[in-house]
Amino acid sequence: MIAVGVDGSDAAEAALLWAAREAYQRGGVLLVLHAWNRHLRPPAPYAPVPGPDDEHRAGMRLLERSVDMVGAGFPGLPVRTVLSGLRPEQALTGVTGADLLVLGSAAQQPGDGRLGAVLLACLRWPPCPVVVVQTPACTSPAGGSSAHGSATRARRRGIRVH
């Protein structure tokens, strides 16, 4: 089983596609995990704090989108999902039965310091071997995010997308 953490970021999307390809090639199962903890501080003191139902629904939507993305590129790949109420680093370091944990990194070059607390925790206390996938830069000519950027990034990495 290949486990991957998702949070809706480009880095997590790159990790998801990498993990899906690896699971597909191995003939294994993909475990897609999203963790949220309602006790985490909001992004800014003035930001409204979402209720637990809102966070649960948002997490379920993220997992559904992840499963759809995997299904489009890797038909027939068995996918399991986990929505955890633990802190992300607790949920990911607590994964059991995985042969590999795949996480995304926003770092664009070695040593730029954008590994993040969750990734560092997983590297420090790994539940299994960890693969860190770098996010490729992919923007539209106008400078915004491309609507088909995910598929373009996947194709550049040799992942078949249908």
Secondary structure, DSSP 8 states (H G I E B T S, - for coil): -EEEE--SSHHHHHHHHHHHHHHHHHT--EEEEEE--TTS--SSTTS----HHHHHHHHHHHHHHHHHHHHHHSTT--EEEEEE-S-HHHHHHT--S-SEEEEEE--SSTTSS---HHHHHHHHS-SS-EEEEE----B-TTSSB-TTHHHHHHHHTT----
